[in-house]
Amino acid sequence: MADYRAVIKSADMTDDMQQDAIETAVQAIQTETVHKSIAAYLKKEFDKKYGPTWHCVVGKNYGSFVTHESQHFMYFFLDELAILLFKSA
């Protein structure tokens, strides 16, 4: 497993869920090559583990402004790849 440097920029999520998000993102990056597919992988895994409805944005340059359920938001980087993961009703 390759080493990725994770930097959490903003989180409203339990520490365990944050760790799971990082680990799942690493799996996605190792499995998928396209940003859209990485986002889909994360979204589907979190829907399965924590119930719907999760949303995920992956890329190197984007802006965002979202509303999320309490305790269900994380914005982080794995190396230079930005990942926004959040749940909304």
PyMOL Python script that loads the backbone (N, CA, C, O; Angstrom):
from pymol import cmd

cmd.read_pdbstr("""\
ATOM      1  N   MET A   1       0.849  -1.185   0.000  1.00  0.00           N
ATOM      2  CA  MET A   1       0.000   0.000   0.000  1.00  0.00           C
ATOM      3  C   MET A   1       0.892   1.245   0.000  1.00  0.00           C
ATOM      4  O   MET A   1       1.768   1.394   0.852  1.00  0.00           O
ATOM      5  N   ALA A   2       0.662   2.106  -0.939  1.00  0.00           N
ATOM      6  CA  ALA A   2       1.439   3.338  -1.041  1.00  0.00           C
ATOM      7  C   ALA A   2       1.097   4.272   0.122  1.00  0.00           C
ATOM      8  O   ALA A   2      -0.011   4.248   0.658  1.00  0.00           O
ATOM      9  N   ASP A   3       2.071   5.084   0.489  1.00  0.00           N
ATOM     10  CA  ASP A   3       1.847   6.058   1.555  1.00  0.00           C
ATOM     11  C   ASP A   3       1.343   7.366   0.961  1.00  0.00           C
ATOM     12  O   ASP A   3       1.911   7.884   0.000  1.00  0.00           O
ATOM     13  N   TYR A   4       0.291   7.882   1.532  1.00  0.00           N
ATOM     14  CA  TYR A   4      -0.274   9.160   1.122  1.00  0.00           C
ATOM     15  C   TYR A   4      -0.277  10.074   2.332  1.00  0.00           C
ATOM     16  O   TYR A   4      -0.569   9.635   3.445  1.00  0.00           O
ATOM     17  N   ARG A   5       0.043  11.328   2.123  1.00  0.00           N
ATOM     18  CA  ARG A   5       0.020  12.296   3.216  1.00  0.00           C
ATOM     19  C   ARG A   5      -1.384  12.876   3.309  1.00  0.00           C
ATOM     20  O   ARG A   5      -1.841  13.560   2.394  1.00  0.00           O
ATOM     21  N   ALA A   6      -2.059  12.604   4.402  1.00  0.00           N
ATOM     22  CA  ALA A   6      -3.418  13.104   4.621  1.00  0.00           C
ATOM     23  C   ALA A   6      -3.359  14.386   5.444  1.00  0.00           C
ATOM     24  O   ALA A   6      -2.709  14.441   6.488  1.00  0.00           O
ATOM     25  N   VAL A   7      -4.049  15.416   4.956  1.00  0.00           N
ATOM     26  CA  VAL A   7      -4.163  16.680   5.680  1.00  0.00           C
ATOM     27  C   VAL A   7      -5.641  17.042   5.753  1.00  0.00           C
ATOM     28  O   VAL A   7      -6.274  17.310   4.732  1.00  0.00           O
ATOM     29  N   ILE A   8      -6.184  17.048   6.962  1.00  0.00           N
ATOM     30  CA  ILE A   8      -7.589  17.391   7.161  1.00  0.00           C
ATOM     31  C   ILE A   8      -7.695  18.908   7.269  1.00  0.00           C
ATOM     32  O   ILE A   8      -7.095  19.517   8.155  1.00  0.00           O
ATOM     33  N   LYS A   9      -8.458  19.511   6.368  1.00  0.00           N
ATOM     34  CA  LYS A   9      -8.639  20.963   6.357  1.00  0.00           C
ATOM     35  C   LYS A   9      -9.822  21.386   7.216  1.00  0.00           C
ATOM     36  O   LYS A   9      -9.774  22.418   7.884  1.00  0.00           O
ATOM     37  N   SER A  10     -10.887  20.582   7.197  1.00  0.00           N
ATOM     38  CA  SER A  10     -12.085  20.883   7.972  1.00  0.00           C
ATOM     39  C   SER A  10     -12.856  19.587   8.171  1.00  0.00           C
ATOM     40  O   SER A  10     -13.000  18.789   7.244  1.00  0.00           O
ATOM     41  N   ALA A  11     -13.350  19.386   9.390  1.00  0.00           N
ATOM     42  CA  ALA A  11     -14.103  18.161   9.649  1.00  0.00           C
ATOM     43  C   ALA A  11     -15.146  18.388  10.733  1.00  0.00           C
ATOM     44  O   ALA A  11     -14.887  19.043  11.742  1.00  0.00           O
ATOM     45  N   ASP A  12     -16.307  17.843  10.508  1.00  0.00           N
ATOM     46  CA  ASP A  12     -17.380  17.750  11.488  1.00  0.00           C
ATOM     47  C   ASP A  12     -17.810  16.290  11.436  1.00  0.00           C
ATOM     48  O   ASP A  12     -18.839  15.942  10.856  1.00  0.00           O
ATOM     49  N   MET A  13     -16.981  15.435  12.069  1.00  0.00           N
ATOM     50  CA  MET A  13     -17.125  13.994  11.929  1.00  0.00           C
ATOM     51  C   MET A  13     -16.321  13.349  13.059  1.00  0.00           C
ATOM     52  O   MET A  13     -15.320  13.915  13.498  1.00  0.00           O
ATOM     53  N   THR A  14     -16.738  12.191  13.529  1.00  0.00           N
ATOM     54  CA  THR A  14     -15.987  11.505  14.580  1.00  0.00           C
ATOM     55  C   THR A  14     -14.591  11.145  14.075  1.00  0.00           C
ATOM     56  O   THR A  14     -14.368  11.024  12.870  1.00  0.00           O
ATOM     57  N   ASP A  15     -13.667  10.978  14.999  1.00  0.00           N
ATOM     58  CA  ASP A  15     -12.303  10.597  14.624  1.00  0.00           C
ATOM     59  C   ASP A  15     -12.273   9.264  13.887  1.00  0.00           C
ATOM     60  O   ASP A  15     -11.529   9.106  12.918  1.00  0.00           O
ATOM     61  N   ASP A  16     -13.079   8.304  14.341  1.00  0.00           N
ATOM     62  CA  ASP A  16     -13.124   6.996  13.676  1.00  0.00           C
ATOM     63  C   ASP A  16     -13.627   7.117  12.244  1.00  0.00           C
ATOM     64  O   ASP A  16     -13.091   6.477  11.340  1.00  0.00           O
ATOM     65  N   MET A  17     -14.648   7.931  12.034  1.00  0.00           N
ATOM     66  CA  MET A  17     -15.190   8.117  10.693  1.00  0.00           C
ATOM     67  C   MET A  17     -14.184   8.862   9.812  1.00  0.00           C
ATOM     68  O   MET A  17     -14.074   8.579   8.619  1.00  0.00           O
ATOM     69  N   GLN A  18     -13.456   9.808  10.393  1.00  0.00           N
ATOM     70  CA  GLN A  18     -12.413  10.508   9.641  1.00  0.00           C
ATOM     71  C   GLN A  18     -11.341   9.528   9.176  1.00  0.00           C
ATOM     72  O   GLN A  18     -10.910   9.575   8.024  1.00  0.00           O
ATOM     73  N   GLN A  19     -10.916   8.649  10.062  1.00  0.00           N
ATOM     74  CA  GLN A  19      -9.910   7.652   9.699  1.00  0.00           C
ATOM     75  C   GLN A  19     -10.443   6.727   8.613  1.00  0.00           C
ATOM     76  O   GLN A  19      -9.716   6.365   7.689  1.00  0.00           O
ATOM     77  N   ASP A  20     -11.699   6.349   8.723  1.00  0.00           N
ATOM     78  CA  ASP A  20     -12.321   5.499   7.708  1.00  0.00           C
ATOM     79  C   ASP A  20     -12.371   6.217   6.359  1.00  0.00           C
ATOM     80  O   ASP A  20     -12.148   5.597   5.320  1.00  0.00           O
ATOM     81  N   ALA A  21     -12.659   7.506   6.371  1.00  0.00           N
ATOM     82  CA  ALA A  21     -12.702   8.281   5.125  1.00  0.00           C
ATOM     83  C   ALA A  21     -11.331   8.295   4.456  1.00  0.00           C
ATOM     84  O   ALA A  21     -11.228   8.126   3.241  1.00  0.00           O
ATOM     85  N   ILE A  22     -10.295   8.494   5.234  1.00  0.00           N
ATOM     86  CA  ILE A  22      -8.937   8.510   4.681  1.00  0.00           C
ATOM     87  C   ILE A  22      -8.576   7.142   4.112  1.00  0.00           C
ATOM     88  O   ILE A  22      -8.064   7.048   2.997  1.00  0.00           O
ATOM     89  N   GLU A  23      -8.842   6.082   4.874  1.00  0.00           N
ATOM     90  CA  GLU A  23      -8.521   4.728   4.411  1.00  0.00           C
ATOM     91  C   GLU A  23      -9.314   4.361   3.162  1.00  0.00           C
ATOM     92  O   GLU A  23      -8.773   3.754   2.238  1.00  0.00           O
ATOM     93  N   THR A  24     -10.587   4.724   3.130  1.00  0.00           N
ATOM     94  CA  THR A  24     -11.425   4.434   1.966  1.00  0.00           C
ATOM     95  C   THR A  24     -10.962   5.239   0.759  1.00  0.00           C
ATOM     96  O   THR A  24     -10.988   4.739  -0.366  1.00  0.00           O
ATOM     97  N   ALA A  25     -10.543   6.473   0.980  1.00  0.00           N
ATOM     98  CA  ALA A  25     -10.034   7.303  -0.120  1.00  0.00           C
ATOM     99  C   ALA A  25      -8.753   6.707  -0.703  1.00  0.00           C
ATOM    100  O   ALA A  25      -8.569   6.702  -1.920  1.00  0.00           O
ATOM    101  N   VAL A  26      -7.877   6.209   0.151  1.00  0.00           N
ATOM    102  CA  VAL A  26      -6.652   5.562  -0.334  1.00  0.00           C
ATOM    103  C   VAL A  26      -7.010   4.347  -1.183  1.00  0.00           C
ATOM    104  O   VAL A  26      -6.438   4.150  -2.255  1.00  0.00           O
ATOM    105  N   GLN A  27      -7.955   3.526  -0.709  1.00  0.00           N
ATOM    106  CA  GLN A  27      -8.403   2.369  -1.496  1.00  0.00           C
ATOM    107  C   GLN A  27      -8.946   2.816  -2.843  1.00  0.00           C
ATOM    108  O   GLN A  27      -8.659   2.197  -3.869  1.00  0.00           O
ATOM    109  N   ALA A  28      -9.728   3.887  -2.843  1.00  0.00           N
ATOM    110  CA  ALA A  28     -10.318   4.391  -4.086  1.00  0.00           C
ATOM    111  C   ALA A  28      -9.237   4.843  -5.062  1.00  0.00           C
ATOM    112  O   ALA A  28      -9.311   4.545  -6.254  1.00  0.00           O
ATOM    113  N   ILE A  29      -8.240   5.555  -4.564  1.00  0.00           N
ATOM    114  CA  ILE A  29      -7.154   6.046  -5.415  1.00  0.00           C
ATOM    115  C   ILE A  29      -6.355   4.884  -5.999  1.00  0.00           C
ATOM    116  O   ILE A  29      -5.899   4.950  -7.140  1.00  0.00           O
ATOM    117  N   GLN A  30      -6.187   3.830  -5.220  1.00  0.00           N
ATOM    118  CA  GLN A  30      -5.437   2.674  -5.697  1.00  0.00           C
ATOM    119  C   GLN A  30      -6.246   1.823  -6.669  1.00  0.00           C
ATOM    120  O   GLN A  30      -5.676   1.065  -7.455  1.00  0.00           O
ATOM    121  N   THR A  31      -7.571   1.944  -6.619  1.00  0.00           N
ATOM    122  CA  THR A  31      -8.456   1.150  -7.471  1.00  0.00           C
ATOM    123  C   THR A  31      -8.854   1.897  -8.733  1.00  0.00           C
ATOM    124  O   THR A  31      -8.929   1.303  -9.808  1.00  0.00           O
ATOM    125  N   GLU A  32      -9.106   3.178  -8.613  1.00  0.00           N
ATOM    126  CA  GLU A  32      -9.636   3.993  -9.715  1.00  0.00           C
ATOM    127  C   GLU A  32      -8.587   4.994 -10.199  1.00  0.00           C
ATOM    128  O   GLU A  32      -7.672   5.359  -9.461  1.00  0.00           O
ATOM    129  N   THR A  33      -8.737   5.434 -11.459  1.00  0.00           N
ATOM    130  CA  THR A  33      -7.770   6.385 -12.016  1.00  0.00           C
ATOM    131  C   THR A  33      -8.385   7.742 -12.341  1.00  0.00           C
ATOM    132  O   THR A  33      -7.663   8.731 -12.464  1.00  0.00           O
ATOM    133  N   VAL A  34      -9.695   7.801 -12.481  1.00  0.00           N
ATOM    134  CA  VAL A  34     -10.390   9.033 -12.846  1.00  0.00           C
ATOM    135  C   VAL A  34     -11.017   9.640 -11.588  1.00  0.00           C
ATOM    136  O   VAL A  34     -11.578   8.915 -10.766  1.00  0.00           O
ATOM    137  N   HIS A  35     -10.925  10.957 -11.434  1.00  0.00           N
ATOM    138  CA  HIS A  35     -11.462  11.621 -10.240  1.00  0.00           C
ATOM    139  C   HIS A  35     -12.933  11.286 -10.009  1.00  0.00           C
ATOM    140  O   HIS A  35     -13.338  11.048  -8.871  1.00  0.00           O
ATOM    141  N   LYS A  36     -13.730  11.263 -11.064  1.00  0.00           N
ATOM    142  CA  LYS A  36     -15.156  10.942 -10.933  1.00  0.00           C
ATOM    143  C   LYS A  36     -15.345   9.540 -10.350  1.00  0.00           C
ATOM    144  O   LYS A  36     -16.234   9.327  -9.526  1.00  0.00           O
ATOM    145  N   SER A  37     -14.526   8.600 -10.768  1.00  0.00           N
ATOM    146  CA  SER A  37     -14.628   7.226 -10.271  1.00  0.00           C
ATOM    147  C   SER A  37     -14.173   7.121  -8.820  1.00  0.00           C
ATOM    148  O   SER A  37     -14.728   6.335  -8.050  1.00  0.00           O
ATOM    149  N   ILE A  38     -13.177   7.901  -8.445  1.00  0.00           N
ATOM    150  CA  ILE A  38     -12.731   7.940  -7.049  1.00  0.00           C
ATOM    151  C   ILE A  38     -13.863   8.472  -6.169  1.00  0.00           C
ATOM    152  O   ILE A  38     -14.138   7.923  -5.102  1.00  0.00           O
ATOM    153  N   ALA A  39     -14.514   9.540  -6.621  1.00  0.00           N
ATOM    154  CA  ALA A  39     -15.642  10.121  -5.880  1.00  0.00           C
ATOM    155  C   ALA A  39     -16.786   9.117  -5.757  1.00  0.00           C
ATOM    156  O   ALA A  39     -17.379   8.978  -4.687  1.00  0.00           O
ATOM    157  N   ALA A  40     -17.093   8.421  -6.843  1.00  0.00           N
ATOM    158  CA  ALA A  40     -18.175   7.429  -6.827  1.00  0.00           C
ATOM    159  C   ALA A  40     -17.856   6.295  -5.854  1.00  0.00           C
ATOM    160  O   ALA A  40     -18.738   5.844  -5.124  1.00  0.00           O
ATOM    161  N   TYR A  41     -16.626   5.839  -5.837  1.00  0.00           N
ATOM    162  CA  TYR A  41     -16.190   4.775  -4.933  1.00  0.00           C
ATOM    163  C   TYR A  41     -16.428   5.192  -3.479  1.00  0.00           C
ATOM    164  O   TYR A  41     -17.032   4.452  -2.702  1.00  0.00           O
ATOM    165  N   LEU A  42     -15.943   6.389  -3.122  1.00  0.00           N
ATOM    166  CA  LEU A  42     -16.118   6.888  -1.756  1.00  0.00           C
ATOM    167  C   LEU A  42     -17.587   7.039  -1.390  1.00  0.00           C
ATOM    168  O   LEU A  42     -18.009   6.616  -0.314  1.00  0.00           O
ATOM    169  N   LYS A  43     -18.357   7.634  -2.273  1.00  0.00           N
ATOM    170  CA  LYS A  43     -19.792   7.848  -2.034  1.00  0.00           C
ATOM    171  C   LYS A  43     -20.507   6.525  -1.776  1.00  0.00           C
ATOM    172  O   LYS A  43     -21.267   6.400  -0.816  1.00  0.00           O
ATOM    173  N   LYS A  44     -20.262   5.546  -2.633  1.00  0.00           N
ATOM    174  CA  LYS A  44     -20.934   4.244  -2.505  1.00  0.00           C
ATOM    175  C   LYS A  44     -20.524   3.513  -1.231  1.00  0.00           C
ATOM    176  O   LYS A  44     -21.363   2.910  -0.562  1.00  0.00           O
ATOM    177  N   GLU A  45     -19.238   3.563  -0.895  1.00  0.00           N
ATOM    178  CA  GLU A  45     -18.775   2.906   0.328  1.00  0.00           C
ATOM    179  C   GLU A  45     -19.391   3.551   1.570  1.00  0.00           C
ATOM    180  O   GLU A  45     -19.809   2.846   2.488  1.00  0.00           O
ATOM    181  N   PHE A  46     -19.450   4.879   1.605  1.00  0.00           N
ATOM    182  CA  PHE A  46     -20.029   5.550   2.766  1.00  0.00           C
ATOM    183  C   PHE A  46     -21.545   5.371   2.816  1.00  0.00           C
ATOM    184  O   PHE A  46     -22.109   5.296   3.907  1.00  0.00           O
ATOM    185  N   ASP A  47     -22.214   5.302   1.678  1.00  0.00           N
ATOM    186  CA  ASP A  47     -23.644   4.974   1.671  1.00  0.00           C
ATOM    187  C   ASP A  47     -23.871   3.603   2.305  1.00  0.00           C
ATOM    188  O   ASP A  47     -24.807   3.427   3.085  1.00  0.00           O
ATOM    189  N   LYS A  48     -23.018   2.633   1.974  1.00  0.00           N
ATOM    190  CA  LYS A  48     -23.151   1.278   2.516  1.00  0.00           C
ATOM    191  C   LYS A  48     -22.856   1.247   4.015  1.00  0.00           C
ATOM    192  O   LYS A  48     -23.594   0.629   4.781  1.00  0.00           O
ATOM    193  N   LYS A  49     -21.785   1.907   4.429  1.00  0.00           N
ATOM    194  CA  LYS A  49     -21.340   1.836   5.827  1.00  0.00           C
ATOM    195  C   LYS A  49     -22.166   2.697   6.776  1.00  0.00           C
ATOM    196  O   LYS A  49     -22.428   2.303   7.912  1.00  0.00           O
ATOM    197  N   TYR A  50     -22.579   3.881   6.300  1.00  0.00           N
ATOM    198  CA  TYR A  50     -23.197   4.864   7.190  1.00  0.00           C
ATOM    199  C   TYR A  50     -24.582   5.316   6.747  1.00  0.00           C
ATOM    200  O   TYR A  50     -25.130   6.265   7.309  1.00  0.00           O
ATOM    201  N   GLY A  51     -25.155   4.652   5.749  1.00  0.00           N
ATOM    202  CA  GLY A  51     -26.489   5.001   5.264  1.00  0.00           C
ATOM    203  C   GLY A  51     -26.453   6.184   4.310  1.00  0.00           C
ATOM    204  O   GLY A  51     -25.557   7.024   4.378  1.00  0.00           O
ATOM    205  N   PRO A  52     -27.444   6.240   3.416  1.00  0.00           N
ATOM    206  CA  PRO A  52     -27.479   7.329   2.426  1.00  0.00           C
ATOM    207  C   PRO A  52     -27.905   8.649   3.089  1.00  0.00           C
ATOM    208  O   PRO A  52     -28.481   8.604   4.176  1.00  0.00           O
ATOM    209  N   THR A  53     -27.664   9.752   2.521  1.00  0.00           N
ATOM    210  CA  THR A  53     -27.156   9.980   1.186  1.00  0.00           C
ATOM    211  C   THR A  53     -25.867  10.787   1.278  1.00  0.00           C
ATOM    212  O   THR A  53     -25.881  11.937   1.718  1.00  0.00           O
ATOM    213  N   TRP A  54     -24.754  10.189   0.864  1.00  0.00           N
ATOM    214  CA  TRP A  54     -23.451  10.834   0.876  1.00  0.00           C
ATOM    215  C   TRP A  54     -23.158  11.443  -0.481  1.00  0.00           C
ATOM    216  O   TRP A  54     -23.654  10.980  -1.508  1.00  0.00           O
ATOM    217  N   HIS A  55     -22.342  12.489  -0.469  1.00  0.00           N
ATOM    218  CA  HIS A  55     -21.894  13.160  -1.692  1.00  0.00           C
ATOM    219  C   HIS A  55     -20.381  13.297  -1.593  1.00  0.00           C
ATOM    220  O   HIS A  55     -19.830  13.448  -0.503  1.00  0.00           O
ATOM    221  N   CYS A  56     -19.713  13.244  -2.748  1.00  0.00           N
ATOM    222  CA  CYS A  56     -18.265  13.340  -2.752  1.00  0.00           C
ATOM    223  C   CYS A  56     -17.791  14.112  -3.977  1.00  0.00           C
ATOM    224  O   CYS A  56     -18.265  13.886  -5.090  1.00  0.00           O
ATOM    225  N   VAL A  57     -16.856  15.019  -3.758  1.00  0.00           N
ATOM    226  CA  VAL A  57     -16.222  15.775  -4.834  1.00  0.00           C
ATOM    227  C   VAL A  57     -14.721  15.542  -4.708  1.00  0.00           C
ATOM    228  O   VAL A  57     -14.153  15.665  -3.622  1.00  0.00           O
ATOM    229  N   VAL A  58     -14.084  15.204  -5.831  1.00  0.00           N
ATOM    230  CA  VAL A  58     -12.650  14.926  -5.843  1.00  0.00           C
ATOM    231  C   VAL A  58     -12.005  15.734  -6.956  1.00  0.00           C
ATOM    232  O   VAL A  58     -12.520  15.773  -8.073  1.00  0.00           O
ATOM    233  N   GLY A  59     -10.893  16.371  -6.663  1.00  0.00           N
ATOM    234  CA  GLY A  59     -10.195  17.126  -7.701  1.00  0.00           C
ATOM    235  C   GLY A  59      -9.013  17.884  -7.140  1.00  0.00           C
ATOM    236  O   GLY A  59      -8.667  17.749  -5.967  1.00  0.00           O
ATOM    237  N   LYS A  60      -8.399  18.681  -7.996  1.00  0.00           N
ATOM    238  CA  LYS A  60      -7.227  19.457  -7.589  1.00  0.00           C
ATOM    239  C   LYS A  60      -7.496  20.950  -7.516  1.00  0.00           C
ATOM    240  O   LYS A  60      -6.690  21.693  -6.955  1.00  0.00           O
ATOM    241  N   ASN A  61      -8.621  21.406  -8.075  1.00  0.00           N
ATOM    242  CA  ASN A  61      -8.902  22.840  -8.074  1.00  0.00           C
ATOM    243  C   ASN A  61     -10.402  23.070  -8.225  1.00  0.00           C
ATOM    244  O   ASN A  61     -10.936  22.980  -9.330  1.00  0.00           O
ATOM    245  N   TYR A  62     -11.076  23.365  -7.128  1.00  0.00           N
ATOM    246  CA  TYR A  62     -12.507  23.645  -7.176  1.00  0.00           C
ATOM    247  C   TYR A  62     -12.923  24.420  -5.933  1.00  0.00           C
ATOM    248  O   TYR A  62     -12.234  24.401  -4.914  1.00  0.00           O
ATOM    249  N   GLY A  63     -14.039  25.087  -6.032  1.00  0.00           N
ATOM    250  CA  GLY A  63     -14.641  25.747  -4.888  1.00  0.00           C
ATOM    251  C   GLY A  63     -15.900  24.997  -4.501  1.00  0.00           C
ATOM    252  O   GLY A  63     -16.462  24.256  -5.307  1.00  0.00           O
ATOM    253  N   SER A  64     -16.339  25.188  -3.278  1.00  0.00           N
ATOM    254  CA  SER A  64     -17.568  24.518  -2.846  1.00  0.00           C
ATOM    255  C   SER A  64     -18.215  25.292  -1.707  1.00  0.00           C
ATOM    256  O   SER A  64     -17.564  26.049  -0.988  1.00  0.00           O
ATOM    257  N   PHE A  65     -19.507  25.077  -1.571  1.00  0.00           N
ATOM    258  CA  PHE A  65     -20.279  25.613  -0.454  1.00  0.00           C
ATOM    259  C   PHE A  65     -21.449  24.669  -0.285  1.00  0.00           C
ATOM    260  O   PHE A  65     -22.341  24.634  -1.132  1.00  0.00           O
ATOM    261  N   VAL A  66     -21.463  23.900   0.799  1.00  0.00           N
ATOM    262  CA  VAL A  66     -22.468  22.851   0.950  1.00  0.00           C
ATOM    263  C   VAL A  66     -23.136  22.924   2.318  1.00  0.00           C
ATOM    264  O   VAL A  66     -22.601  23.503   3.263  1.00  0.00           O
ATOM    265  N   THR A  67     -24.311  22.327   2.394  1.00  0.00           N
ATOM    266  CA  THR A  67     -25.015  22.119   3.648  1.00  0.00           C
ATOM    267  C   THR A  67     -24.958  20.628   3.941  1.00  0.00           C
ATOM    268  O   THR A  67     -25.200  19.809   3.054  1.00  0.00           O
ATOM    269  N   HIS A  68     -24.639  20.272   5.182  1.00  0.00           N
ATOM    270  CA  HIS A  68     -24.475  18.860   5.526  1.00  0.00           C
ATOM    271  C   HIS A  68     -25.154  18.558   6.853  1.00  0.00           C
ATOM    272  O   HIS A  68     -25.439  19.451   7.651  1.00  0.00           O
ATOM    273  N   GLU A  69     -25.402  17.273   7.062  1.00  0.00           N
ATOM    274  CA  GLU A  69     -25.916  16.832   8.352  1.00  0.00           C
ATOM    275  C   GLU A  69     -24.809  16.998   9.399  1.00  0.00           C
ATOM    276  O   GLU A  69     -23.627  16.839   9.097  1.00  0.00           O
ATOM    277  N   SER A  70     -25.205  17.313  10.612  1.00  0.00           N
ATOM    278  CA  SER A  70     -24.252  17.435  11.705  1.00  0.00           C
ATOM    279  C   SER A  70     -23.458  16.134  11.860  1.00  0.00           C
ATOM    280  O   SER A  70     -24.020  15.041  11.774  1.00  0.00           O
ATOM    281  N   GLN A  71     -22.157  16.262  12.089  1.00  0.00           N
ATOM    282  CA  GLN A  71     -21.251  15.126  12.287  1.00  0.00           C
ATOM    283  C   GLN A  71     -21.024  14.284  11.027  1.00  0.00           C
ATOM    284  O   GLN A  71     -20.624  13.124  11.122  1.00  0.00           O
ATOM    285  N   HIS A  72     -21.278  14.861   9.855  1.00  0.00           N
ATOM    286  CA  HIS A  72     -21.142  14.104   8.603  1.00  0.00           C
ATOM    287  C   HIS A  72     -20.502  14.953   7.504  1.00  0.00           C
ATOM    288  O   HIS A  72     -21.056  15.074   6.411  1.00  0.00           O
ATOM    289  N   PHE A  73     -19.340  15.539   7.789  1.00  0.00           N
ATOM    290  CA  PHE A  73     -18.646  16.385   6.813  1.00  0.00           C
ATOM    291  C   PHE A  73     -17.143  16.269   7.007  1.00  0.00           C
ATOM    292  O   PHE A  73     -16.646  16.250   8.133  1.00  0.00           O
ATOM    293  N   MET A  74     -16.428  16.191   5.886  1.00  0.00           N
ATOM    294  CA  MET A  74     -14.969  16.201   5.939  1.00  0.00           C
ATOM    295  C   MET A  74     -14.405  16.730   4.629  1.00  0.00           C
ATOM    296  O   MET A  74     -14.830  16.337   3.543  1.00  0.00           O
ATOM    297  N   TYR A  75     -13.445  17.624   4.758  1.00  0.00           N
ATOM    298  CA  TYR A  75     -12.712  18.154   3.606  1.00  0.00           C
ATOM    299  C   TYR A  75     -11.241  17.923   3.895  1.00  0.00           C
ATOM    300  O   TYR A  75     -10.701  18.443   4.871  1.00  0.00           O
ATOM    301  N   PHE A  76     -10.595  17.140   3.040  1.00  0.00           N
ATOM    302  CA  PHE A  76      -9.205  16.780   3.294  1.00  0.00           C
ATOM    303  C   PHE A  76      -8.433  16.591   1.996  1.00  0.00           C
ATOM    304  O   PHE A  76      -9.007  16.505   0.910  1.00  0.00           O
ATOM    305  N   PHE A  77      -7.133  16.529   2.139  1.00  0.00           N
ATOM    306  CA  PHE A  77      -6.243  16.281   1.013  1.00  0.00           C
ATOM    307  C   PHE A  77      -5.513  14.968   1.235  1.00  0.00           C
ATOM    308  O   PHE A  77      -5.122  14.646   2.357  1.00  0.00           O
ATOM    309  N   LEU A  78      -5.333  14.216   0.168  1.00  0.00           N
ATOM    310  CA  LEU A  78      -4.382  13.115   0.124  1.00  0.00           C
ATOM    311  C   LEU A  78      -3.340  13.548  -0.893  1.00  0.00           C
ATOM    312  O   LEU A  78      -3.612  13.597  -2.093  1.00  0.00           O
ATOM    313  N   ASP A  79      -2.162  13.858  -0.411  1.00  0.00           N
ATOM    314  CA  ASP A  79      -1.133  14.501  -1.232  1.00  0.00           C
ATOM    315  C   ASP A  79      -1.736  15.765  -1.839  1.00  0.00           C
ATOM    316  O   ASP A  79      -2.128  16.662  -1.092  1.00  0.00           O
ATOM    317  N   GLU A  80      -1.824  15.871  -3.164  1.00  0.00           N
ATOM    318  CA  GLU A  80      -2.359  17.086  -3.793  1.00  0.00           C
ATOM    319  C   GLU A  80      -3.829  16.962  -4.199  1.00  0.00           C
ATOM    320  O   GLU A  80      -4.388  17.889  -4.786  1.00  0.00           O
ATOM    321  N   LEU A  81      -4.451  15.836  -3.894  1.00  0.00           N
ATOM    322  CA  LEU A  81      -5.835  15.593  -4.299  1.00  0.00           C
ATOM    323  C   LEU A  81      -6.802  16.004  -3.187  1.00  0.00           C
ATOM    324  O   LEU A  81      -6.751  15.469  -2.079  1.00  0.00           O
ATOM    325  N   ALA A  82      -7.684  16.959  -3.495  1.00  0.00           N
ATOM    326  CA  ALA A  82      -8.674  17.430  -2.522  1.00  0.00           C
ATOM    327  C   ALA A  82      -9.908  16.535  -2.563  1.00  0.00           C
ATOM    328  O   ALA A  82     -10.363  16.135  -3.635  1.00  0.00           O
ATOM    329  N   ILE A  83     -10.443  16.227  -1.381  1.00  0.00           N
ATOM    330  CA  ILE A  83     -11.622  15.367  -1.273  1.00  0.00           C
ATOM    331  C   ILE A  83     -12.613  16.018  -0.314  1.00  0.00           C
ATOM    332  O   ILE A  83     -12.287  16.326   0.832  1.00  0.00           O
ATOM    333  N   LEU A  84     -13.816  16.218  -0.807  1.00  0.00           N
ATOM    334  CA  LEU A  84     -14.919  16.752  -0.015  1.00  0.00           C
ATOM    335  C   LEU A  84     -15.951  15.643   0.104  1.00  0.00           C
ATOM    336  O   LEU A  84     -16.470  15.164  -0.904  1.00  0.00           O
ATOM    337  N   LEU A  85     -16.250  15.233   1.332  1.00  0.00           N
ATOM    338  CA  LEU A  85     -17.179  14.133   1.583  1.00  0.00           C
ATOM    339  C   LEU A  85     -18.191  14.603   2.616  1.00  0.00           C
ATOM    340  O   LEU A  85     -17.819  15.041   3.704  1.00  0.00           O
ATOM    341  N   PHE A  86     -19.479  14.511   2.272  1.00  0.00           N
ATOM    342  CA  PHE A  86     -20.498  14.960   3.218  1.00  0.00           C
ATOM    343  C   PHE A  86     -21.809  14.227   2.982  1.00  0.00           C
ATOM    344  O   PHE A  86     -22.065  13.689   1.904  1.00  0.00           O
ATOM    345  N   LYS A  87     -22.628  14.225   4.024  1.00  0.00           N
ATOM    346  CA  LYS A  87     -23.936  13.575   3.972  1.00  0.00           C
ATOM    347  C   LYS A  87     -25.017  14.638   4.076  1.00  0.00           C
ATOM    348  O   LYS A  87     -24.904  15.581   4.860  1.00  0.00           O
ATOM    349  N   SER A  88     -26.066  14.476   3.278  1.00  0.00           N
ATOM    350  CA  SER A  88     -27.228  15.362   3.377  1.00  0.00           C
ATOM    351  C   SER A  88     -28.489  14.549   3.170  1.00  0.00           C
ATOM    352  O   SER A  88     -28.471  13.495   2.535  1.00  0.00           O
ATOM    353  N   ALA A  89     -29.581  15.054   3.713  1.00  0.00           N
ATOM    354  CA  ALA A  89     -30.853  14.338   3.619  1.00  0.00           C
ATOM    355  C   ALA A  89     -31.491  14.534   2.264  1.00  0.00           C
ATOM    356  O   ALA A  89     -32.570  14.002   2.007  1.00  0.00           O
TER     357      ALA A  89
END
""", "prot")
cmd.dss("prot")
cmd.show_as("cartoon", "prot")
cmd.util.cbc("prot")
cmd.orient("prot")
